[in-house]
Each structure stands twice: as structure tokens, then as C-alpha cells.
Amino acid sequence: MEPEDLAGLRDHIEGYQSDDDVLAAARARGHQLGCVPIGSAGGATLRFLATAVRAKSVVEIGTGAGVSGLNLLRGMAPEGVLTSIDVEPENQAAAKRAFLEAGFGPGRTRLIMGRALDVLPRLTDGGYDLVFVDAAKAEYPKYHEHGVRLLRPGGVIAFDNVLWHGRVINPAIRDAETLAIREVSRAVRDDERLVPALLGVGDGLLVAAKL
């Protein structure tokens, strides 16, 4: 297959389910803030996962401007609550705006400002249906351990950007973020508590269900 064919296929996958006006606006705000949001295909996958596990309680590590959160909320049960953690108040303000524009009231979200590794130990073991990770890449291995602890049996953890723009397959690239993504990919694959799959949507989405 020619490179242009591969690019065309990726465009087809990303465009299969396009953003509505609320998602498009949130995506634009994310780019303005410098927190690149998950792509349309990845967002659709999050919505699918939240629906498939009938999620009522979800943890999101990295709020961004609310694109991933909107997709999660749209897949969750009507009474479900999204707990979203971010260190940047501007990001959470943008996300709050997106959630309200989409019709999700304050009772559907719990936005926590702070460093995820400080917040996650305070969350309930086995109390969540889904954990989504899209934050500091160097901390991905630690998010893996916390995420598995937080999941109920049958729950799902998902990591975005695990292809890291192709860097993960180049052994000459050894910066801290790339090494951490390689480490978490191996750890999730080898974790006997999990059933993993590496999905080629967007920049790579690593998903795993807890046994």
C-alpha cells in the first residue's frame, strides 16, 4: 500500500464520525490553549467504551478543553459522573464551558485541579468503570498502577498517544516521554490482571479490560 493510500485511510477513519458544533468548538479551544485534544476517531472510541461498560463512574487524567470528556459523558449512563483531573485552571474552565454547552449540568462532572499523582491516591479502590489517561506522558507507568487499582472487575483503562507520532518504533529515540510510553505499553501487555489491545486510531489508543 502506498503512503498516500495510508494517509487517505487515516483521514477516512478520522472523518467517519465528525464532530458536532459543540465538539468542534471545544477542539478549537483546546488548540488555542495548547492542549491538543484526542482525535475524532479516538473520541468515538471513548464514547463506545463508556457505552459498552455502561459506565456510571469514570476518571479522566488530563481534562484538556473537554473534548475527551464530552465523548465520555455522551457514552455514560444518564446518572453517571465524570471525575476529571488537570493541573491547568484554564483547561478546566474551557472544559466546563464545553460540558454546559452540551447540556451536561454541574452534577455530571467533578473537576479536580491538581497533579494527578497527588489526586489519584485519594480516589476509591475498585470504584470506577473506566479510566482514561491523556496527561503527562512521563508519568504514564504510574497512571497504569493507579488506574488498575481504581477499576472494578470488567472496567477498562485507556491510554492516548501510545504511538507517540511514530517515535515508539524508533530505537534511537530515547527521551523520557518516549521511554515511558514504551514502558507502559509493555507493562499493560504483560499485566496478568488485564486483557489489552493496541488500537491504531489517531495517535494510538491502548485499551485494557480488568479481569
C-alpha positions as CSV (number, residue, x, y, z in Angstrom):
1,M,0.0,0.0,0.0
2,E,1.3,3.4,-1.0
3,P,1.9,6.1,1.7
4,E,-0.8,8.3,0.2
5,D,-3.2,5.4,0.5
6,L,-2.4,5.0,4.2
7,A,-2.9,8.8,4.7
8,G,-6.2,8.5,2.9
9,L,-7.3,5.6,5.1
10,R,-6.4,7.6,8.3
11,D,-8.4,10.5,7.0
12,H,-11.3,8.2,6.3
13,I,-11.2,6.7,9.8
14,E,-10.9,10.2,11.5
15,G,-13.8,11.5,9.3
16,Y,-16.1,8.5,9.8
17,Q,-17.8,10.3,12.7
18,S,-17.3,14.0,12.5
19,D,-17.5,16.5,15.4
20,D,-20.7,18.3,16.0
21,D,-20.6,22.1,16.7
22,V,-20.0,21.7,20.5
23,L,-17.1,19.3,20.0
24,A,-15.7,21.4,17.2
25,A,-15.7,24.5,19.4
26,A,-14.1,22.6,22.3
27,R,-11.5,21.2,19.9
28,A,-10.7,24.7,18.7
29,R,-10.3,26.0,22.3
30,G,-8.0,23.1,23.1
31,H,-5.7,24.0,20.2
32,Q,-5.7,27.6,21.4
33,L,-4.7,26.5,24.9
34,G,-2.0,24.2,23.6
35,C,-3.6,21.1,24.9
36,V,-4.1,19.0,21.8
37,P,-7.3,17.0,22.1
38,I,-7.9,13.4,21.2
39,G,-8.9,13.0,17.5
40,S,-12.5,12.3,16.3
41,A,-11.9,8.6,15.9
42,G,-10.3,8.3,19.4
43,G,-13.2,10.3,20.9
44,A,-15.7,8.0,19.2
45,T,-13.8,5.0,20.7
46,L,-14.1,6.5,24.2
47,R,-17.8,7.0,23.7
48,F,-18.1,3.4,22.6
49,L,-16.1,2.1,25.6
50,A,-18.2,4.1,28.0
51,T,-21.4,2.8,26.5
52,A,-20.1,-0.8,26.3
53,V,-19.2,-0.9,30.0
54,R,-22.3,1.0,31.0
55,A,-20.1,3.5,32.8
56,K,-21.5,5.3,35.7
57,S,-18.2,6.4,37.2
58,V,-15.2,7.5,35.1
59,V,-11.9,9.0,35.9
60,E,-10.2,11.2,33.3
61,I,-6.5,12.1,33.8
62,G,-6.0,15.2,31.8
63,T,-9.1,17.3,31.3
64,G,-7.8,19.4,28.4
65,A,-10.6,21.6,26.9
66,G,-13.2,18.9,27.3
67,V,-13.2,17.0,24.0
68,S,-12.5,13.6,25.5
69,G,-14.8,14.4,28.5
70,L,-17.7,15.2,26.2
71,N,-17.2,11.9,24.4
72,L,-17.1,10.0,27.7
73,L,-20.2,11.8,29.1
74,R,-22.1,11.0,25.9
75,G,-21.4,7.3,26.3
76,M,-22.0,7.1,30.1
77,A,-25.2,6.3,31.8
78,P,-27.6,9.3,32.3
79,E,-26.7,9.4,36.1
80,G,-23.0,8.9,35.5
81,V,-20.4,11.2,36.9
82,L,-17.1,12.1,35.3
83,T,-14.2,12.9,37.6
84,S,-11.6,14.8,35.6
85,I,-8.2,15.9,36.8
86,D,-5.9,18.7,35.4
87,V,-3.2,21.0,36.6
88,E,-4.3,23.9,34.5
89,P,-7.2,26.1,35.6
90,E,-7.6,27.5,32.1
91,N,-8.2,24.0,30.7
92,Q,-10.8,23.1,33.3
93,A,-12.6,26.4,32.6
94,A,-12.7,25.6,28.9
95,A,-14.0,22.1,29.7
96,K,-16.7,23.3,32.0
97,R,-17.9,25.6,29.2
98,A,-18.0,22.7,26.8
99,F,-19.9,20.5,29.2
100,L,-22.5,23.2,29.8
101,E,-22.8,23.9,26.1
102,A,-23.5,20.2,25.5
103,G,-26.2,20.2,28.2
104,F,-24.4,18.4,31.0
105,G,-25.1,20.1,34.3
106,P,-22.6,20.5,37.1
107,G,-23.8,17.4,38.8
108,R,-22.5,15.2,36.0
109,T,-18.9,16.3,36.4
110,R,-16.4,16.6,39.2
111,L,-13.4,18.7,38.1
112,I,-10.4,18.5,40.3
113,M,-7.5,20.8,39.8
114,G,-4.1,19.4,40.8
115,R,-1.4,17.0,39.9
116,A,-2.9,13.6,39.1
117,L,-0.4,11.6,41.1
118,D,-1.4,13.7,44.2
119,V,-5.2,13.2,43.5
120,L,-5.4,9.6,42.4
121,P,-4.4,8.1,45.8
122,R,-7.5,9.7,47.3
123,L,-9.9,8.0,44.9
124,T,-11.7,4.8,45.8
125,D,-10.2,1.4,45.0
126,G,-12.4,-0.5,42.6
127,G,-14.9,2.3,42.4
128,Y,-14.7,3.2,38.7
129,D,-15.9,1.7,35.4
130,L,-13.4,3.4,33.1
131,V,-10.1,5.3,33.4
132,F,-8.9,7.5,30.6
133,V,-5.3,8.8,30.5
134,D,-4.1,11.7,28.4
135,A,-1.7,13.7,30.6
136,A,2.0,13.9,31.3
137,K,3.5,11.1,29.2
138,A,6.5,10.6,31.5
139,E,4.0,9.6,34.3
140,Y,2.1,7.0,32.2
141,P,3.6,4.0,34.0
142,K,2.5,5.4,37.4
143,Y,-1.0,6.1,36.0
144,H,-1.2,2.4,34.9
145,E,-0.8,1.2,38.5
146,H,-3.2,3.7,39.9
147,G,-5.7,3.1,37.1
148,V,-5.8,-0.7,37.6
149,R,-6.4,-0.1,41.4
150,L,-9.3,2.2,40.7
151,L,-11.1,-0.1,38.2
152,R,-13.8,-2.6,39.1
153,P,-13.5,-6.0,37.5
154,G,-14.7,-5.7,33.9
155,G,-13.7,-2.0,33.9
156,V,-11.5,-0.5,31.2
157,I,-8.4,1.7,31.2
158,A,-7.3,3.6,28.1
159,F,-4.1,5.5,27.3
160,D,-4.0,8.0,24.4
161,N,-0.9,8.8,22.2
162,V,0.8,5.5,22.7
163,L,2.2,5.6,19.1
164,W,3.7,9.0,20.1
165,H,3.8,10.2,16.4
166,G,5.8,7.1,15.4
167,R,8.6,7.7,18.0
168,V,8.0,4.5,19.9
169,I,9.2,2.3,17.0
170,N,12.4,4.2,16.5
171,P,15.0,2.7,19.0
172,A,17.3,5.7,18.5
173,I,14.7,7.9,20.3
174,R,15.2,7.7,24.0
175,D,13.7,10.8,25.6
176,A,11.9,10.4,28.9
177,E,8.4,10.6,27.4
178,T,9.1,8.0,24.7
179,L,10.7,5.7,27.1
180,A,7.7,6.0,29.5
181,I,5.2,5.2,26.7
182,R,7.2,2.1,25.7
183,E,7.3,1.1,29.4
184,V,3.6,1.4,29.9
185,S,2.8,-0.4,26.7
186,R,4.9,-3.4,27.8
187,A,3.5,-3.2,31.4
188,V,-0.1,-3.2,30.3
189,R,0.6,-6.1,27.8
190,D,2.3,-8.2,30.5
191,D,-0.1,-7.3,33.3
192,E,-1.9,-10.6,34.2
193,R,-4.8,-8.6,35.6
194,L,-5.6,-7.1,32.2
195,V,-6.8,-8.0,28.7
196,P,-5.1,-5.4,26.4
197,A,-5.5,-4.3,22.8
198,L,-3.5,-1.7,20.9
199,L,-5.8,0.3,18.6
200,G,-4.4,2.3,15.6
201,V,-6.9,5.1,15.9
202,G,-5.4,8.6,15.9
203,D,-2.0,8.6,17.6
204,G,-2.7,5.2,19.1
205,L,-5.1,4.2,21.9
206,L,-4.0,1.4,24.3
207,V,-7.0,-0.2,26.0
208,A,-7.3,-2.9,28.5
209,A,-10.1,-4.6,30.5
210,K,-9.6,-5.7,34.1
211,L,-10.2,-9.3,34.8
